[in-house]
Amino acid sequence: MLGAYGCGARPIHVDATPVRLDLPVPGDLLARLTWRNARGKTRTLKHVTEDGRLERSVSLQGFYRLTTGSAAELHGLVSATSFERCPGEVR
């Protein structure tokens, strides 16, 4: 049990690319993305179909960091598209 004061964990803020729900990740890129855990072990997503669809999101759960190469590929995808105003967004 955690007790009255919790487990002592604290959230940290990291500068990151804004979340985009309007930009699909191409299937070939999705299959290539690689993550690294705290021990340094790398892995790709499980449950990606041959046509590039993610069937189950369970392999996205946990504490993993994108490898440098995968982060660069995603940055290229996001940077290559224009940031359009989302419906209802106030600037």
N, C-alpha and C positions, 0 to 999 in steps of 0.2 A: 504494500500500500504506500501511497505517496505522502500521507500525513497532511497536516493543516497548511503547510507552506509550499506544497507542490514538490517538484523534482529539482528545482534550481535551474532549469533550462531557461534561456532567454532568446527571444528572436533577434536576428541580426538583419540589417538592411544591406543589400548589395545593389549597386547600380546595375541595371539590366535593360535589355530591350523591352519596350512595352509589349504586353500581351495583345496579340491580334487574333480575333476570332473570325475575321473576314478573309483570311489568306490560307488556303489549303496547302499542305506540304505535299509535294509530288511523291508518288509512291516509290520511285527509285531512290529518292533522297531518304525517305522514311526507313527504307530497308538498310541504308548505309549508316545511319546515325549510330554513334558509339558513345557509351557512357563509361565512367570510371567510378568505382566505389572508394571508400576511405582507405582501403587496403591496397589500392592501385590496380585491382583486377578490372579489366575492360569487358564490356559485353554489348551486344546489339539487342534490338527489340525482338521479343518473341511474338508469335501470332500475327505476323505480317503475311498476307496472302500473296500469291504470285503476281496479281494485278496491283499490288501496292496498298491494299487496305489493311488497316489495323483491326483485327477481329476482336481482340480483348485488350483492355487497358491495364491489366494486372502487371505487366512488365514495366509500366511507367511508375509504379508505386515504390517508394523507398527513398533512400538518400543517395543520389548519384549526381555526378557532375558531367556535363558534356565534355568530350575530349576536345582539344584545341581545333583539330581538323573539322569535327562536326559543328562546333560553334561557328567556325568561319563559314561553313557551307550555309548554315541557317542565317547568319548575318548577311551573306550575299543574297539570299532569297528575299529577305525582308527589305534590304537596301535597294534592291532592283525594282521594287514596287512602290507606287506612290502612296502616301498616307492620305487617304480620303476621309472626310468627315463621316462618322457613323451616324445613322439616324438617331435623332434625339440628343446628340452630343452638343454641349455648350462650350464655346471657347472664349 
